[in-house]
Amino acid sequence: MARVSKKRNAYIRPQSSANISNKELYQTAIYARLSVEDNGKDSDSLEAQVQYLKSFLEDKPQMELRGIFTDNGFSGTNYERPEFQKMMDLVRAGKINCIIVKDLSRLGRNYIDTGNFLQKICPLLNLRLIAVNDRYDTAFAGSNEEMSMSVLNIANDMYAKDISRKICSSLQGKMERGEYIGNYAPYGYEKDPENKNHLIPDPLTAPVVRRIYELRASGMGIMRIAAILNEAGIPSPGRYRYERGIITNNNKKGKELLWNRHVLMDLLKNVVYIGHLAQARSREALHQGVPFHWTKEEEWVVCKNTHEAVIDKELYDCVQDINQRRTAAHKENSGKYDYLPKAVNPYGKKLVCADCGSAMKLVRSISKKKDKAYFTFKCPKYVEHGERGCRDKAISQAELDQAVLNTVKAHIRLLAEHKPVIKRLMEQKKKKGNLREGEKEIQKAEQEIKRQETLRNGLYMDFKDGLLTEDEYRYTKQKCGEDIERLKKQIEEHRNRQKEREDEADQYAHWLYLIDCYEHTEEVNSQLVEALIEEVRVYEGKQIEIKLKYMDSFREYAAIDTASRAEGSLVTRDMSEECGWKEVC
């Protein structure tokens, strides 16, 4: 019977920390996940997962905890999860090189995606992953263990699809019977302690719902209602859940969550408040390959008289009539000034409020004579909530565009001054001999590695045949291993230098491209913003900061180029004033 290799083992041994060099310190992240159907199960709560993984790290000094990332209410069938993506950004930035999960199903339940992550992404990013309960560790994974991992991932994938099939069937039946299937009760209600699929009025929030409907029925506008509620300190639905200990990915701001137009409009048209249930507003079916999507109203599952109403039908109908008339009036007015220019925001999410970080909103104003349109960027939180939301920040689009254009021109002008040198450097970097410098050394090192591996593979037979003593065998084997590692590092260094030279050549080419494209530009558009702008921050008093792309690397190059010229032949510019962060009044 063939012997089982003991050289590599994917399973975490009791003294696994001894198998890793103490010189290597792992910057470690804990990752925990709960899917929608897991919420509320204390046995596998996020807190329980995190505590379990913290305990695992207690006796592993080589693993330094750098962050805890948790996704609550996200399926494992895809990797588009906010906290997971934030964690991976830190991995790509080199700040994390080890991830610990409770088991592989917390990482993901899609066989192909999880397999790709473990077999391709982890090696590519030099990332170690440990699944504690599955006793899987990429630092020790051999071929047999990789096969076991693949089988486990297939099982997780099949489990996810089987669960999807059962849940879809079960939920469909519950909806058709008029049972409430949501994770959380709608604002104004709470789940019946004796039947979680039945709603009962919440004595604290049901009166708020009635007041909102009464204010709307009196003809009051949505934003005025929001202001009244916020000024009275009445918690919004998200804040109310937060204060009751229900934390989701959408309400982590807690007390900062205010009443807004979206929340109120949804509340003012929900039939749940007259005792009906309209469910299946969104659908997803993994086993059928149906991705998450919002459904049309005719696809909803509606059941009437399923629970106690908190407002009467007459009040509800009155509010719906007002909503429809206001919507119709808005649509009619929206095309009233179509003959005037419309708002076009070339900055997108790159233009932000310096205080709250929200993307600035472009607002169109019409002159009194109705013959001109004016455009102003404003903080959306201030527009909606006043000083409760943020501080007043506004700047006209014309002023902002001119400031950005001036800064970009200065940036391009400075690039253009160095154009001959940039072009010459690019051509030098592109020469084959220059870019391929070190290729012979890489080939020699690879050949030497093969020779050393052949030598190491034959050592045991030499020892068995008596050609080597045990001490000679151990010493030579260790020496071969050290030489192989040294040669691998040399190859990596040569290839890194090659990559740096190629990147430099590409960077020079890109600078020349920017000069050609924008040397004579006279307008700010989305193409210019995408090519040159990193971020624009707006402060009070029309103060702005503009951060341009590539300026750090160009600043370094310009300093070197200036120093290399004859002393006094070039007047050195202040790059930070010329093209870096620029303050504009």
N, C-alpha and C positions, 0 to 999 in steps of 0.2 A: 504494500500500500504506500502510495506517495506520501512524503512528509509534508506537513503544513509549515510554510515559511513563518519564522518568528521575527523576521526583520522589521516588518511593518504591521501595525495593528490599529484598526480604526476605533477600537473600543477604549474607553477611558478607564485606565487602571486605577486602583486605589491611590498609588503614588504617581499619578500621571505627571505631576509637576516636575518630578525628577527626570522625566524623559525629555524634557525641553531644557535647553541650555539656560542656566540662570542669568546669563548675560543678556538674553533677549527679553525685553519688557514689552508686554502686550497692552496697548491702549484699548481698553475693552468697553463695549457697549452692551447693555441688556436690552433685548427686544421682547415685548409681550403683545399679544393680539387677542381680541375677542371679536367674533363675528356677531352679526345681528341676533342670530338665534341663541348665542351663548350668553347674552346680556342677562345679568341677574342671577347667574349660577355661581353661588359663593365658592363652590369647590374649585373653580378654575377662574376666579376673578382676576382682573389685572393686578390687583394688590397682592393676591396669593402667588401669582406667577413671579412677580418682581421679588417678593420676599424669598421665595424658593431659590431663585437664581443668585440673590445676594448671599444666601447661606452657602451656595456652591462655591462662591468666590472667597469665602472667609479664610481658607487655608491655602490660598494660591497667591503668594506675594508677587509673583511675576506678572500677575494680571491686575492692572490698575484701572479701576472703574472710571470711565470718562463721561458716561451719559446713560440715561434711561429713556427709552422711547416706547410709547404705548399707542396702539391704534384701537380705539373702541368702536365697535359697530362696523368693522370692515371685513369683507369676505377674504378668505385665503386663496380664492381662485384666480386672483390677479395681484400684481405688485403695485398698483396705483393707489398707495396708501400714504397719507401726508407725513406721518412720523417715520415710516420706513424710508421714504424718499429723502427726508431731512437727514436721517442717519447715513444713508448712502452718499449724500453730498459730502459729509465729513470723512467718509471712507475714501472717496475720490480725492479729497483735499489732503490725505495723508495723516489725518488727526485720529483715526480709528483704524486698527488693523486686526481686531478680533470682535466677533459678535457671538453672544450666548443666547440661546432660546431654550424654552422648556422641552420642546420636541419639534421635529421637522414640520408637523402640521401647523405650528404657530408661524413658521416661516412662510409656508404656502401649501396649498392642496392641489395645485396644478402640476401634473407629473412632468410635462415638458419644461415649463418655466422653472420649476424647482431644480430639475436636473441640470439645466443650463446654468443656473445660478451657482450650483455647487461645483460643477465640472469646468465651467468656463470663466464666470465672473470672479469667483474666489481666487483661482490661480492668477488671473490677469491682474487683479488688484492686490495680490499678495495678502489676501484676507483669510484669516482663520475663522472657521465657524464651528461651534460646539452645540450639539443638541443633547442636553443632559439626559433626559429620560430614554432617548433612543441610543445612548452611549455611542454617539457618532462624533468624530472629531476629524476635520479635514487635515490636521497636522499629522495624523497617523493612518489616513485612509489608503489602503492598498486595493488591488484589483478585486479581491473577494469581497471586501467590505463595500466597494463601489457597487458591486452587483446587489448586495444586501440593501444598500441605500436605494437603488433603483426600484427594487421590489417594494420597499417601504413607501416610496413616492407614488408608485402605481396604486398601492393600497389606499393611500391618502386621497388620490385623485378619484378613485372608484367610490370611496366613502363619501366624498363631497358630492358626487353626482347622485349617489343613492339617497343621501340626505336631501338633496335638492328635489328629487322626484317625490319623496315622501312628504316633505314640507309643503311643496306646491299643491299636492293633492289635499293635504290636511287643511291648509289655509283656505283653499277654494271652498271646501265644504263649510268651514266656519263662517266665511263671509256670506255665503248663500243662506245660512241659518240665522244671520243677523248678529253674529258674535263679533265683538271688537278684537282685532288681531294686532293692533299697534303696540310698540314697545312702551310708549308713554301715553297716558290719557291726554286728550286735547285740553288746552287751557280752558278752565271753567268746570272741568270734570276730574274725577279720580276713579281709579279702578275699584270695583266692589271687593272688599276684603273676602267675601264668601264666594266670589266668582270673578276671576281676573278678566274674563271676556265680556263683562257687563260694566257699563258706566253708570256712575251716580254723581250728582252735582257736588262740586267742591264748595263748601260753605265760605271759603276765603276768596275764591276767584269767580264764582258764578255771578255775584253781584257786580263785579267789574265788567263782565261780559254784557250784562243787562244795561249798565250805564253807557257802555260804548255804543250799543245799538240805539239807545235813546238819544244820545248826542248826534249820531248820524241821521236819525229820523227827523231831528230838528233842523236839518239842513247844513250842519257844521261840516267843514272840510276835513279831510283825512289828516293833514299836517297839524291843524289846530287841535284835533282830538289827541294826537300824539303828544303835542306840547303840554296839554292839560294833564295827561297821565304822567308824563315825565316830571313836570313841576310838582305834582302831588306825591312823587316818590313811589308810585305804584309799580312793582316789579313787572317787567315784560315777561312773556312766557319763557324765554331762554334764561333770564335771570332768576325767575321763580323756581325752575327746575334746579338750577345751580345751587340756590340757597337751601333746597331740600336734599342736597347731596347727590343729585343725578347729574353726573358730569359726562358730557359727550364732546366730540371733536368740534361741535358747532357752538358751544356755550362756555368755552374756557375763559372768556374775558370776564365772566361773572357780572359784577356791578356795572361794568361799562356797557352792558347790553341794554339799549334803550328801545322804547317803542318806536317803530318806523312805519313807513308807508306799506312795505311788503307784508309785514306781520298783520297790520290792521286790515288790509284788503282781503287777505286770506281768511281772517276771522269773520269779517262782515259778509261773507258769502258761503259759509260752511253750514250745511244742513244739519250738522250734528247738534246745533243749538236748538233745533225744533224737534229733537227726538229721533232723527233719522241717521242712518250710517251710509256714507258713500265711500267705499273702499276700493282697493286695486287701482289707485291713482297712478301707481308706478308698478312695473312688472320686471321680473328677471327670472330666467329659468336656465340654470347651468346645464341640466341634463338634456335640454332641447337646444342648447346653443343660443339662447335668446339673451342678449345683453341687457343691462339696466336701461330703461327708457320710461319717459312719462307717457301715460296713455291718454287717449281722447276721452272726452266726457261720456260718449256713448258706450265706452268699454268699461266704465266703472260698475262695480257691483253695489246696487243701492237697495237697502232694506228699510222699510218705514216702521215707525213706532217701536223702536228697539230699546229705548230707555227714556227716562224723564227729561222733558224739555226744560231749558232755563229761560227761554223767551217764548212769547206766543207767536202764532203763525201770522197774525195781523201785523205785528211789529216787524217781523222778518220780511214779509212781502213789501212793506213800506220802504225798508232799507234797500231791497233789491231794485225797486223802482227808481230810487234816487241814484243808486250806483249806475244803473243803465243809462239814465239821463245824463249824468256827469261824464260817463265814458263817451257817449255819442257827441256831447258838446266838445269834449277834448279832441275827438277825431275831426270834427268839423273845423275847429280852430287851428289844428295842426297844419292844415293845408292853406290857411288863410294868407300866409306870407311866403308862399312858394316862389314868388317872383324875386325875392331877396336871397342873397347867398346863405347857404346852410353851414352849420358848424362842421369843421373837419379838424379832428385832433390828430396831428402826426406823431405825438409823443407817446400815446398809449400809457402803459403802466410805468414808463420811465420818468414821468413827471409826477412827483409825489409831494404831499404836505410834509414839511419838515418835522411837525409835531406828532401827528397820528399815523403817518406813513400811508395814508389812503391816496389812491391815484386821483389827481386833481380832475375836477369835472369842468368841461367846457360848456358855458352857458351863453345862449344867444339872447340879445336884447334888441328891441325894435325902437327906433327913434319916434318922437312924438308925431312927426309928419309922415310916418310909415314909409319913409323912402330910403332908410339905411338900417343896416344890421350891425350890431356891435358884439364882439366876442370876448368873454372874460373867463379865465381859469379861476375856479373857486374850490375851497376845501369842501368836499361833499358832506362831511359830518357837521361842519358849521352851517351849511345851507339847510340841512334837515333838522338839526337839533340846537342850533345857536351855540352859546358858550358852554352848554352842557355836553356838547359833543366834541368841540375843539375850539381853537382860537381863530379869529377872522383872518383869513389869508386870501388875497385875490390879486391878480395881475392880468392886464389886458393881453390878448394873444399877440397884438402888434408889438407891444413892449418886450414880451418874452421872446418872440421870433427874432427881433433885432438884436437882443442880447446874445442869443444863441448863435446867430449868424456872425456877429462880430468875433465871438470866441472861436468859432470854427475857422473863420478867415485867418485869424492870427495863428492858429494851429497849422493850417495848410501852408501859410506863408513861411513859417519856420521850417516846415518839411521841405518846401521848394528851395530854400536857401542851401540846403544840404543835398539837393537832388543829384548833382554830379558824383559826389562821394558815395551816396547810397547806391547809385547805379553801378559804380565800379566795384563796390564791395559785393553786391549781388552777383555780378559776373564772376568774381573770384570764387565766391562760395559755391557757384554752380559747376565749376570745373571738376571734371571727373576725378582727377588726382587729388583734389582738395577734399571733396565729399567722401571719397573712398579711402582716404588716409586711414591706415590701421587695418585694412581688410586682410593684408597678408598676416599681420599679427593675430587676427581673429582665426584665420585658417590654421596657423601654426598651433595656436592654443587648443583648437578643437581636435586636431590630430594628436596632440599630446594627451588630451583627456581620454581619447579612445585607447591610446597605448597604456595609460595608467589604469584604466578600467579593465583592460585585458590582463594586465599584470596582477591586479587585485583579485580578479576572478580565478586566477590560477594558483593563488597562494595556498588555498586550503589543500588542494591536491598535493602540492609540494610538501606541505606539513605532514599530510597523511603518509606520503612516500618516504618521509624521513629526511628530505632534503633541507628542511628548515626546522630549527628548534621552535618550541612554543613561544619563547620570548622574541625570536626573530620574526615569526609569523605575525604576532600581535603588533610589533613595532612597524614592520613593513606595511601592514594593512592600514595602520593609523596614518603612516606617512603618505601613502597613496591617497587616502581620503583627504588629508590636508592639502596635498598638491592639486587634487581635482577641484576643491573648493576655491583655492587661490586662482587657478586658471579660469574658472567660471566667473569670478569677480573681475578678472582682467578683461574677459570678453564683454561683460556687462558695461564696464567703463568705456571700452572702445566704442561700443554701440551707442552709448549715451552721448559720447562726443560727436559721433556721426549725426545722431538725431539733432543735437544742438546746432550743428552747422547747417543741416537741412532746414531746421526751423528758422534760423537766422536768414537764410536765403529767401525763404517764403515770406518772412516778415519784411525784408527789404522790398520784395516784389509788391507786397500789399501796400507799403507806403507809397511807392511809385504810382500804383493804381489809384490811391486816394488823391494824390496830387492831380493826376489827369482828370479825374471825375469832378473834383470839387474846387479846383483852383480858381475858377471864375463863377462859382455858384452865387446866386442872388436871392434864393428862397429856401425856406425850411420845409422839407417834405419828409414823408415817412422813410424814404430810402436814405436820406442824409442822416436822420436820427438813428436808424438801425446801424449804419456804417460807422458813425463817429461818437454817438452819445452813449455814455454809460448810465448816467442818472442826472436828473435835474430836481433840486429840492427848493421848495418855495417857503419863505419865512414871512413874518408880518412886515408890513411896510414895503412890500414889493422887493424885498431882498431875496436873491436867489443864489444858489450854488450850482455850478455846472461841472460835472466830471466827465472828461472825455476819455475815450478808449485809447489804448496804446501809449499814453503819455509817460507812464513809468519807464517802459523800455526805451522810448525815444529820448527821454531825459537822460538816461544812462548813456545811450549812444552819443548824444550831443555833447555831454561832458567829456567823454573820451576823445571825440573828434576835435573838440576845441583845444583840449590839452595837448593833442598831437601836433597842432599847428605851431608855427613860429610864434614866440611870445610877442603879444602886442598886435598880431596881424588880424585878430578878430575880437570884436567887442562882445563879451559874454552877456547873454540876455538872462533875465530872471524868468526861468521857465515856468515857475508857479504862477507868476503874474500874467505871463503871456498866454499860457494854454492849460494850466492845471485847473484847480478849483478857483473860479472867478466870481467875485461878488459884484453884483450889478444893482444900482439904485433905480 
